[in-house]
Amino acid sequence: MKPSAALGRISPSPTLAITSRVLELKRAGVDVIGLGAGEPDFDTPEFVKDAAIQAIRDGKTKYTNVDGTIELKQAIVAKFARDNNLTYTPDQVTVNVGGKHTLFNAIVASVDPGDEVVIPAPYWVSYPDVVQFAGGTPVFAVAGPEQDYKLSPEALEAAITPRTKWVILNSPSNPTGAAYTVDELKALGAVLARHPHVWIFADDMYEHIVYDGFRFATIAEVCPELYERTLTVNGCSKAYAMTGWRIGFAAGAPWLIKAMAKLQSQSTSNPCSIAQAAAVAALTGPQDFLKERAAAFQTRRDLVVGMLNQIDGMTCPTPEGAFYVYPSFAPLIGKTTPNGRKIETDEDFVGYLLDDAKVAAVQGAAFGLSPAMRISYATSDDLLREACTRIQQACADLRGGAARSNIHRHPGLEPGSRFIGCGK
């Protein structure tokens, strides 16, 4: 027996691979600083933990509805009304085992072979793999540093064909932290209004982690004409520091919600009943700590952006949200390490940082736009300062080499994938 063809269309998550490698090194006693994980270092709030403990004591340990308890769905309806000015009913809501599960259910329940999904690049690593697993074709619309890592209306228009089923919008973005303003969303919405066959997957997982007074908005809120064909996606993982609790959710058209529930009924069945009770508390309880944690992340962002931009050959934009930066370093490609290894790719560069500087980051190739890397600053100020100092020294130790300034795509993508607006 051999693995299925569908499994052959996907790859293991590179971000999880980096996290596993860091854990192995730490167990071996290596002084490594991990900046690869997309996980807040804050603890789950105590009132959320208390709700989970109470749920256990109350015997809420049985099966629930396949795609979420009515209590949690009602809390999600209230959250969308409070935070996003969106009106939904419980039959428009699905609860899944994390945001990745929401993505998987939505794509697999709606995409057929030959269908296309427009994905701005750089992108979260799971988007193209899930599309390919479903038999669809990822169409990558480049949103490089010249566009502040945001999809332009022109690039979106160029990417859409009669075969387009979805466009994925992630704001604030993983991996860049870029977030769309209201006006930018309206401009994208004007394009989508001309293509009524295209659905919108709005990944808002980082909505509460924004900086400098940025006003978060989601596309169904600012473009109500797109409400009927938008799946508005969120979860508890990032804002509420509940990554391990595995609760993602979404709201959209009832037929799509039912289709996702049908798929879930034959895969995971319901999310953990205890985690669902905790999620109710998270969404309905005190929300003031969200701004406090965002302020702490902003301090860290400023520290990391400032120190990385001191490096000759590295450019680090200042993101509007999330807890990532995505510095580019084309002038460092072609240089040589103190041990005589030539840096040919951004994967070589992050390997050099891990081996020599003992700092773990994720190569830009994993996110579809190189040469760059993703750094997560969801760790302490002291560790970030030490990590950036190590990166500065590692870059200073590189020698010679011809600088290259091009941005290019990940060469390992499926042959059927398409790129729109890619640099040379």
N, C-alpha and C positions, 0 to 999 in steps of 0.2 A: 504494500500500500504506500502511496505517496500523498503529500499534502494536496489539497484542492487547488484548482486554478484560481479561485477567488482569493485564497490565502497568498498565492504567489504574486498578487497584484499589490500587496501592501508590505511595508517594512516595519520593524520594531520602532517604537517611539525613540528618537535620538535624545530627547530631553530626559526621558526616564532612564536611558542608558547612561547618561552623564551622572545622574543622581546615584545610580547603583555603583558606578565606578568610584565616586567620592566616598560613599559609605564603605566600600572595600578598603580604600586607602586609609581612611580614619581608623578602621578596625585593625589595620596593620601598624598603626602608630604614626602615620605620616601627617605632618602638619599642613594639611591642605585646606584651603578656603573654598567652599562650594558656592558659586554664584550661578549655578545652572538651573536650580529648581524653581518652578513657578508656584511658590507656596509662601504665604505670609508667615513670618516668624512669631507673630503674636499668637496668644493662646485663644481658644474658643472662650467667649464670655461666660462668666460663672452662671448667669441666669439661664443660659442655654444648656449648660451642663446639668443644672438643677432640674430643668424640665425633662431632660432625658432620664435622669435618675427617678424622678417621680413617675414617669411613664412605665418604667420597669416595675416599680412598686405597685402601680395600678393594674398591672397585668396586661399592658398593651404590647404583648409579645407575639401576637397571632398574625396571620395573613391579613392584609388590607386590600382595598380595591387595587386592581392591577397597576393603575397609573396614579395612585395617590389617594389619601384619605380626604373626605369632604372637608374636614377641618383645615387641612393644609391647602387644599384648593381655594377655600374661601380666604385664607390668609394671603395667598398669592394674588387673588382678585383684588383684595384691598391694597396690597403692595403696588400693583400696577396703577391703580387709581391714585394713590397717594404720591408716588414718586414719578409717574410717567404720564399722568392725565389720560390713561387708557382705560376704557370700560370693557370688561370681559365678564363672562359668566362661568361657573365651574365646569360646564361641559366644553368650554374652550381651553381648558387648562390640562396640561400633562405634567406629571412628576416622574423624574427618571433618576437613574443611578449616576448622577453627576452630569455636567454639561456635555462631556464627550458622548455619553449615552444618548442625550437629547439629539445631538448631531447625527449619530448613527441611526437612530430610529427615524428621524425626519428624512434623511437621504435614502436609506434603504427602502422606506415605505413609499417613496415617490419617484425615484430615478430608475429609468430603464436603460439598457444598453443603447448607446447612441445619443442619449441626453447629455447636455453640456451644463457645467456649473462654473460660473465666473468667480474666480478667487483672486482678490488683489494680492500681489506679491511685494514684500514679504508677508507670509501667512503663518497662522498657527499650524504646527506640523501635521495635525490630524485631518485637516480639511481635505487635501487631495487624496490621502490614502482611503478615507471613507468613501469618497466619490468613486475611486477606482475599484474598491471592493464591490460596490453596487453595480459596476459595469459601466458607469458614466465616464465622461471625459472632462477632466479639469481644464479650464481655460484661464491662463494666468495673465492678469492685467497688471503690468508693472507699475508700482507706486513707489518710486525710488526716493532718495534724499532730495532730489531736485523738486519733487512734489510734496515735500515734508512727510513722506511715507503715507500719503493719502491718495485714494483713487480719484482721478479727475473725471468729470462728466464725459470728456472726449474719449478717454481710455475705456470707460464703461460702454459708451455707444459703439466703439470699434469692436468690443469683445462680444456683443450680443448678436446671436444668429437665430434663425427660426428653430434651432434645436436647443436653445438655452432654456433650462428648466428653473434654475436658481441663480441668484447672485448672493454671495456671502459678504456681509458687512460686519466688521469687528471693531467696536469703538467703546472705550480706549482699546488699542490694539495689543495683542500678543503676537509678535515680539517687540514692537517699536514703541509702544506707549502713545502713539499718535491718536488723537480723538477728533471727530468731525464736529464742526460748529453747526448751529442751526442753519445758517445760510448754505454751508457746504452740503448738508443733507438735502435741503430743498433743491439744490442744483442737480444732485444725483436723482432725486425723486422726479424731477422734470423729465429726465431721460427715461426712467422706468415707466412713467405714465404713458409714454409712446409705445411701450412694448407690453401689452396686457397679458402675454403668455408667460412672463418672467415673474417668479416668486422671489421674495426677499427673506433671507435667513439673517436676522439681526442679533448678533452675538454681543450682548451687553454685560458680560460677566464682571467687568471691572468698573461699572458705572459709578460706584461710590468712591473710587480712588482717582480723584481728579484734583488739579492744582491751580494755583494762581487765580482763583475765582472763576475757573472755567465752568460754564453751564452745560451739564450733560443733557443730551436729548437723544431720543431714539426715533427712527425714521417713521414709524406708524403714528407717532405723536405729531411730528411737524408736517407730515404728508398724509393727512387722513384719507385721501383717495387711494392710498396703498394699503390701508388697514386690512382689507379682506384677503390680500395675498401676501401678508407679512407674518412670519413666525417670529415673535419677540421672545428671545431666549435669555435666561439669567440663571442664577443659582446662589447657593449659600457659601460656596467654597472660598472665594477671595475676600469679599467684604467682611464676612463673619468669621473668617479663619476656621472654616469647617471642611477643609479639603478631604480629610479622612472619613467624614460622615457620609459623603457621596450623595448629595442632593442637588440635582439640577431641575429646572422647570422651564416651561414655555407656554405661551398662549397664542392661539391662532384659530384658523377655520375649523369648525367642528368635524368636518369630514377628515381632515388631516390628523386631528387629535385622535379620532377613533382609529384611523389606520395605524398610527404609532402605538396605540394601546394594543391593537391586535398583534403587532409584531412583538411587543414587550411581553404579552401573555404567553408567548412561546419561547421566550429567551430568559430574562431574569425574573419575570413576574414582578411583584411589588418591590419598591425600595424598602430598606430596613424600617420597620415600624417605629423603632426607638429614634432613629435619625429623623423620621418625619415629625415626630412630636417635638424634637429639638428645633427643627426648622420652623414650626409654628411659632415657637417662642422667639426665635431669631427675628422673624418678620414682623411680629406684633409687639415685641418688647421695646425697651429703650433703644433709640437710634443715635443718641448723642455721641457715643464713642466712635462712630464712623468718621466724623470730622476730625476727632483727635488723632486717630490712626492715620488718616490721610495727611495730616500736618506732619506727623513723624516721617512718613514716606517722602514728603516733599523735601524735608531737610536732607534725607539720604540722597534723593535724586540730585539735589544741588551739589552735594559733596562729590558724587561720582562724576557727574557731567563736568564739573570744574577740574577735577584731577585728570580725567581722560583727555580733555581738550588741551592740557599742558603737554601732551605727548606729540612730538614731531612726527607727522605722518598719520595721525589719527584724528578723525572728526566725529564728534558726538553731539547730535542734535538734542535739544531740550524737549522731552516729551510732555504732553498735556496730562497724561494719566497713566494708570497701571503701575507696576513696579519694575519696569524693564527700561534699559537703554539699548540702543542698537548702533554702536559706533562702527563707522567704516574706516578701513585702513589700507586702501589700494596702494599707497606709496611704500608700504612695508612688504608687499608681495615681491618676491625676487631677492630679498635679503637673505643673509646666512646667519645661523645661530652660532654662539661661541663653540659649539661642538661640531661645526662644519655642516650642519643640515640646512638645505636650502628651503626657504618658505615658498612653496609653489601655490598653495591654496589657503583659504581661511581655516580649513580643517587642520592643515599643517600648523597654522599659527596658534590655534587653541590647544593643539597637542603640545606645542612648545611651552605655552603658558602652564599647562598642567604638569609636564615633566620637569621643567626648570624653575618655574616661579611658584609652583604648587597652588595655582589658582585655576578653578574649573569654570569655564564658560561654554556656550554652545555655538558652534560654527554657523555662519549665515547660510551656508549651503542647505542646512536642515530646514530653513524657512524660505528657501527659494530665491534669495538675493545675496550675492557675494560681490566682493570680499567684505565681510562684516562679521560681527558676533553679537549674540544676545547675552547681556549681563542682567541678572536679577539682583536688585538692591534690597530684597526683603530679608535683611539681616542687620546686625548691629552696626552703629556708626564706627566703632573701633575696628571691627573686622573689615568693613568697607574701606576704611582709610588704609589699613595694612594691605588689603588686596590691591588697591589702586597703586600703592607705592611699589608693590612687587611688579605689577604690570608696567609701570613707568620704567623700572630698572631693566626688566626683560627687553623692552623695546629699545632702550638706550644701548643694550649689549649687542643688538643686531648689527651686522656689518654689510657694507657694500650693496650690490644688487641694483638692477634697473627698475625704477619705479613704474608701476602700471596704474592707470586711473580708471579702467573700465569697470562697469557693473555688469555682472553676468548671472545667468540662471544656474541652478543646480543641474549638473549634467546627468544625474541619475534618474530623472523623471521618466515616466512611461512614454514610449514613443508616440502614443496617441495624444498626448497632452499638447496644448497650444499655448504660446506666449504672445501677448499683445504689447507692443511698445517696448520690447526688450532692447537694451543697449547692445553695442557691438561686443 
